[in-house]
Amino acid sequence: MAVQGGGGASDVLAAAYERVKWLAGSNAVVIFSMTGCCMCHVVKSLLFGLGVGPTIVELDQCEFGPEMRSVLHRLAGGRHHQAVPVVFVGGKFLGGIESVMACHINGTLIPLLKEAGALWL
């Protein structure tokens, strides 16, 4: 599907941004991932182990994957050269594996998941 408009690449990035925003706002937990990425596997395993059923977007298998990856890299502030995994909880940008693991270790991850409606216990 082509994005309409005269902006070309900027229109495609805008569409990718809107898709990321919609996915993050429409689901309790979203993981933007790449198939075969070991760090993505770690985040998925952690959340599944906690009883969370996240929405998983495999960027290498979706239409605007490269553009969404670019958007996610910008959301992360360009701090990391690896743009995945990227996790949103309750529509809010949580971050990558470092942020997720830090929240898990310091005890703030489960309250975030409960507040987002991803956990009930």
Residue pairs with C-beta under 8 A, 6 or more apart in sequence:
1 63
3 11
3 12
3 14
3 15
4 11
5 11
7 14
12 64
12 67
13 67
13 70
13 71
15 64
15 67
16 64
16 67
16 68
16 70
16 71
17 71
19 64
19 68
20 32
20 68
20 71
20 72
20 75
23 30
23 55
23 57
23 88
24 30
24 88
24 91
24 92
24 93
25 91
27 54
27 55
27 88
28 52
28 54
28 89
28 90
28 113
28 116
28 117
28 118
29 47
29 52
29 53
29 54
29 55
29 87
29 88
29 89
29 113
29 116
29 118
30 54
30 55
30 56
30 57
30 87
30 88
31 40
31 43
31 44
31 47
31 54
31 55
31 56
31 57
31 85
31 86
31 87
32 57
32 59
32 68
32 69
32 72
32 84
32 85
32 86
32 87
33 40
33 43
33 44
33 56
33 57
33 58
33 59
33 84
33 85
34 40
34 58
34 59
34 60
34 84
35 58
35 60
35 61
37 84
37 85
39 82
39 84
39 85
39 96
39 97
40 84
40 85
42 97
43 85
43 87
43 97
43 100
44 54
44 56
44 85
46 100
46 101
46 104
47 54
48 54
50 109
50 110
50 113
50 119
51 119
51 121
52 113
52 118
52 119
53 118
54 87
54 118
57 68
58 65
59 65
59 66
59 68
59 69
59 84
62 68
69 83
69 84
70 83
72 83
72 84
72 86
73 80
73 83
75 86
75 93
76 83
76 86
76 93
76 95
76 96
80 96
82 96
84 96
85 96
85 97
85 100
86 93
86 95
86 96
87 94
87 95
87 96
87 99
87 100
88 94
89 112
89 113
89 116
89 118
90 112
90 115
90 116
90 117
90 118
91 116
94 100
94 103
94 112
100 109
103 109
103 112
110 119
113 119
114 120
